[in-house]
């Protein structure tokens, strides 16, 4: 009897339990596959080929000497190549300096256009304009019209506005600062857009309460605006680092990496190794190193940004 009752109870439970629904196939995958295949063809396959080329001795000037050499290209770059570590230092100085100063200038622009005044739309459009100009055109304009030592606008302004005859040859005497100046001019509007979005997300009631309590403009910026802008500053620094580290066109137009190797960054050194020296293997190895370093920097910045967001939440 007990066994029969147990079987009856089990059967009742089985009847009461809802039947398992068959898993429906995801219908979104057919729409994703074309984009995924295209991304693999455009990005991953060339990168895999680059890794394969980095393990070979392949100089286009000596095609018959091509062969597999393992990690020898990496060893030469890291230990015996006199241009690698100076290019690493140049990349660090140019990228960090450009990002920090572009953020500071973008913060100033954002604070200016965040408050209503007559013609604010026109001023905002003028601030954004440099970011819309092609990098090559912008670099040519700066080289031939702004930084030219004979008839450049910057030297003319300094010689007429300041006492004395201060009119340096910018690209010859201060090449690294000149390259950074072009980067800052180009990317400050991008930083302004990010920071302006953060400023406009601040409640106007909080600002009004601070003004009622007698806070000055600087106190309002220091105690209300700046603490709220942490996540937007981090986002601007992350995106600015990713974009500026890949800038090659302005360096090629302005200085060709010179004088000497003063303005040669790691991405531009890849171009010099692979295109000017025709050393495909060495250029590919350097390209792989640049990708690894860029991923490490981006991962650290993303971790810092995530930590800040968690603290604020």
Residue pairs with C-beta under 8 A, 6 or more apart in sequence:
47 291
50 284
50 287
50 288
51 284
51 288
53 280
53 281
53 284
54 73
54 74
54 281
54 284
54 285
54 287
54 288
55 68
55 69
55 70
55 71
55 73
55 281
56 66
56 67
56 68
56 69
56 73
56 280
56 281
57 65
57 66
57 67
57 68
57 69
57 72
57 73
57 281
58 66
58 279
58 280
58 281
59 65
59 66
59 277
59 278
59 279
59 280
59 281
60 278
60 279
60 280
61 278
69 281
73 281
73 282
73 284
73 285
74 285
74 289
76 282
77 84
77 282
77 285
77 286
77 289
78 84
83 261
83 264
83 269
83 272
84 269
84 286
86 261
86 264
87 261
87 264
87 265
87 266
87 268
87 269
88 266
90 176
90 261
90 262
90 263
90 264
90 265
91 245
91 265
91 266
91 267
93 176
94 176
94 179
94 180
94 183
94 244
94 263
94 265
95 241
95 244
95 245
95 265
97 180
98 180
98 183
98 184
98 187
98 240
98 244
99 187
99 237
99 240
99 241
99 244
101 180
101 184
101 188
102 183
102 184
102 187
102 188
102 190
102 191
102 240
102 244
103 191
103 195
103 233
103 236
103 237
103 240
105 184
105 188
105 191
105 192
106 187
106 188
106 189
106 190
106 191
106 192
106 194
106 195
106 236
107 191
107 192
107 195
107 229
107 233
109 127
109 188
109 189
109 192
109 196
110 191
110 192
110 195
110 196
110 199
111 199
111 221
111 225
112 123
113 120
113 123
113 124
113 127
113 192
113 196
114 196
114 199
114 200
127 189
127 192
128 189
128 192
128 193
129 189
130 138
130 185
130 186
130 188
130 189
131 186
131 187
131 189
131 190
133 141
133 186
135 186
135 247
135 249
135 250
136 249
136 250
136 253
138 182
138 185
138 186
138 250
139 182
139 249
139 250
139 252
139 253
139 254
140 253
142 178
142 181
142 182
142 185
142 250
142 254
143 171
143 253
143 254
145 152
145 153
146 152
146 153
146 154
147 154
147 155
147 170
147 171
147 178
147 254
148 155
149 155
149 167
149 168
149 169
149 170
149 172
152 170
154 170
155 167
155 168
155 170
156 167
158 166
158 167
159 165
159 166
159 167
168 174
170 177
170 178
171 178
171 254
171 255
172 259
175 254
175 255
175 258
175 259
175 262
175 263
176 262
176 263
178 254
178 255
179 250
179 251
179 254
179 255
179 263
182 250
182 254
183 244
183 247
183 250
186 250
187 240
187 243
187 244
190 236
190 239
190 240
190 243
191 236
191 240
194 232
194 235
194 236
194 239
195 229
195 232
195 233
195 236
197 232
198 228
198 229
198 231
198 232
199 225
199 228
199 229
201 228
202 224
202 225
202 228
206 224
207 220
207 224
210 219
210 220
210 223
210 224
211 220
215 223
215 224
230 308
230 312
231 305
231 308
231 309
231 312
234 301
234 304
234 305
234 308
235 305
237 301
238 298
238 301
238 302
238 305
241 297
241 298
241 301
242 294
242 298
245 265
245 266
245 267
245 294
245 297
246 267
247 267
248 265
248 267
248 268
248 271
251 257
251 263
251 264
251 265
251 268
252 268
252 271
254 263
255 262
255 263
257 263
257 264
257 265
257 268
257 269
257 272
258 264
264 272
266 286
266 289
266 290
266 293
267 290
269 286
270 283
270 286
270 287
270 290
271 283
273 279
273 282
273 283
273 286
274 280
274 282
274 283
274 284
274 287
275 283
277 283
